[in-house]
């Protein structure tokens, strides 16, 4: 091989490696952005599941514990706030936190109402809500870890120019960022 042929081969190899690196970085960014979208959809699905269970909880508690009107009103207001927050992440996080704080209070209150403690429908509903809260907490953690991974890629020196070129931007954490 001549000197010019060697230079052309090396130049071709460098161009190939640069194109391969660009493609790999771009695919990594797109994959991370899609993971964030999928993780957010999981949170939304769990929130929807909880929102569907709350009216039944309200009616069950209202029938057995009429003296707990304030808590029932707070629960109803939190449900309405969650429904109004659709599409607004900050409002959704706030409504979600309010609902998550109220549900344990409902269960504590129910312990003092004998008809609720022995009601199989209330106990089944309580189990469903506790399971949903656990799944929601896991979905929040997963989402925040996906956001962290995306934000790390978007902010890294190597992939930041590719992210800017293809409009891949950092995502907001859901509530508090993970440790």
C-alpha positions in Angstrom: 0.0 0.0 0.0 1.3 3.4 -0.9 1.5 6.4 1.5 -1.6 8.0 -0.1 -3.5 4.8 0.2 -2.6 4.4 3.9 -3.7 7.9 4.6 -7.0 7.4 2.9 -7.5 4.1 4.8 -6.8 5.7 8.1 -9.0 8.7 7.2 -11.8 6.3 6.2 -11.4 4.4 9.5 -11.5 7.6 11.5 -14.7 8.8 9.7 -16.2 5.4 10.3 -15.4 5.4 14.0 -16.7 9.0 14.4 -20.0 8.0 12.6 -20.3 4.9 14.8 -19.6 6.9 18.0 -22.2 9.5 16.9 -24.8 6.8 16.2 -24.2 5.0 19.5 -24.4 8.2 21.5 -27.5 9.3 19.7 -29.2 5.9 20.2 -28.2 6.1 23.9 -29.8 9.5 24.3 -33.0 8.5 22.4 -33.2 5.3 24.5 -32.8 7.2 27.7 -35.4 9.8 26.7 -37.8 6.9 25.8 -37.2 5.3 29.1 -38.2 8.5 30.9 -41.4 8.7 28.8 -42.2 5.0 29.6 -41.5 5.5 33.3 -43.7 8.6 33.5 -46.5 6.6 31.8 -46.2 4.0 34.6 -46.7 6.7 37.2 -49.7 8.0 35.4 -51.2 4.5 35.2 -50.8 4.0 38.9 -52.2 7.4 39.6 -55.2 6.6 37.5 -55.6 3.3 39.3 -55.6 5.2 42.6 -58.0 7.8 41.3 -60.5 5.0 40.3 -60.3 3.5 43.8 -60.8 6.7 45.8 -64.5 7.3 45.0 -65.3 3.9 46.3 -63.2 4.5 49.4 -65.0 7.8 50.0 -68.4 6.2 49.7 -67.5 3.3 52.0 -66.0 5.6 54.7 -68.9 8.1 54.3 -71.4 5.4 55.0 -69.7 4.1 58.1 -67.9 7.1 59.6 -70.1 10.1 59.0 -68.4 11.9 61.9 -65.2 12.0 59.8 -66.6 14.5 57.4 -63.5 16.8 57.3 -61.2 13.9 56.3 -63.7 12.8 53.6 -63.8 16.3 52.3 -60.0 16.5 52.2 -59.9 13.2 50.4 -62.4 14.4 47.8 -60.6 17.7 47.3 -57.3 15.9 46.8 -58.9 13.6 44.2 -60.3 16.6 42.4 -56.9 18.4 42.5 -55.3 15.3 41.0 -57.8 15.2 38.2 -57.3 18.9 37.4 -53.5 18.5 37.4 -53.5 16.2 34.4 -50.7 17.3 32.1 -49.0 19.6 34.6 -46.2 17.7 36.3 -45.7 20.1 39.2 -49.4 20.1 40.0 -49.6 16.4 39.7 -46.7 15.9 42.1 -48.4 18.2 44.6 -51.8 16.5 44.3 -50.1 13.1 44.5 -48.2 14.1 47.7 -51.5 15.4 49.3 -53.3 12.1 48.5 -50.4 10.0 49.7 -50.5 11.9 53.0 -54.3 11.5 53.4 -54.6 7.8 52.7 -52.8 6.7 55.9 -55.0 9.0 57.9 -58.1 7.3 56.4 -56.8 3.9 57.4 -56.0 5.0 60.9 -59.4 6.6 61.3 -61.0 3.3 60.0 -59.4 1.4 62.8 -61.6 3.3 65.2 -64.8 2.4 63.3 -65.8 -1.2 64.0 -68.0 -1.5 61.0 -65.2 -0.6 58.7 -62.6 -2.8 60.4 -64.9 -5.8 59.8 -66.2 -4.9 56.3 -64.7 -7.2 53.7 -65.3 -4.6 51.0 -63.3 -2.0 53.0 -60.5 -4.4 53.8 -60.3 -5.4 50.1 -60.3 -1.8 49.1 -57.6 -1.0 51.7 -55.5 -3.8 50.4 -55.8 -2.5 46.8 -54.9 1.0 47.8 -51.9 -0.1 49.8 -50.7 -2.2 46.9 -51.3 0.7 44.5 -49.3 3.0 46.8 -46.4 0.6 46.9 -46.5 0.3 43.1 -46.7 4.1 42.8 -43.7 4.6 45.1 -41.7 2.1 43.0 -42.8 3.8 39.8 -41.7 7.2 41.2 -38.3 5.8 42.1 -37.9 4.2 38.7 -38.8 7.4 36.9 -36.4 9.5 38.9 -33.6 7.0 38.2 -34.4 7.2 34.5 -34.4 11.0 34.6 -31.0 10.9 36.4 -29.6 8.7 33.6 -31.0 10.9 30.9 -29.8 14.1 32.5 -26.3 12.6 33.0 -26.1 11.8 29.3 -27.5 15.2 28.2 -25.0 16.9 30.4 -21.9 14.8 29.6 -19.2 16.5 27.5 -19.3 13.8 24.8 -23.0 13.6 24.2 -24.1 17.1 25.1 -23.5 18.5 21.5 -25.5 15.6 20.0 -28.3 16.1 22.6 -28.5 19.8 21.7 -28.5 19.1 17.9 -31.4 16.6 18.3 -33.3 18.6 20.9 -32.9 16.0 23.7 -33.3 18.0 26.9 -33.0 17.3 30.6 -36.1 16.0 32.3 -37.6 17.2 35.6 -37.5 14.8 38.6 -40.8 13.7 40.1 -40.8 15.3 43.5 -37.4 15.1 45.1 -34.4 13.8 43.2 -33.0 10.4 44.2 -30.0 10.2 46.5 
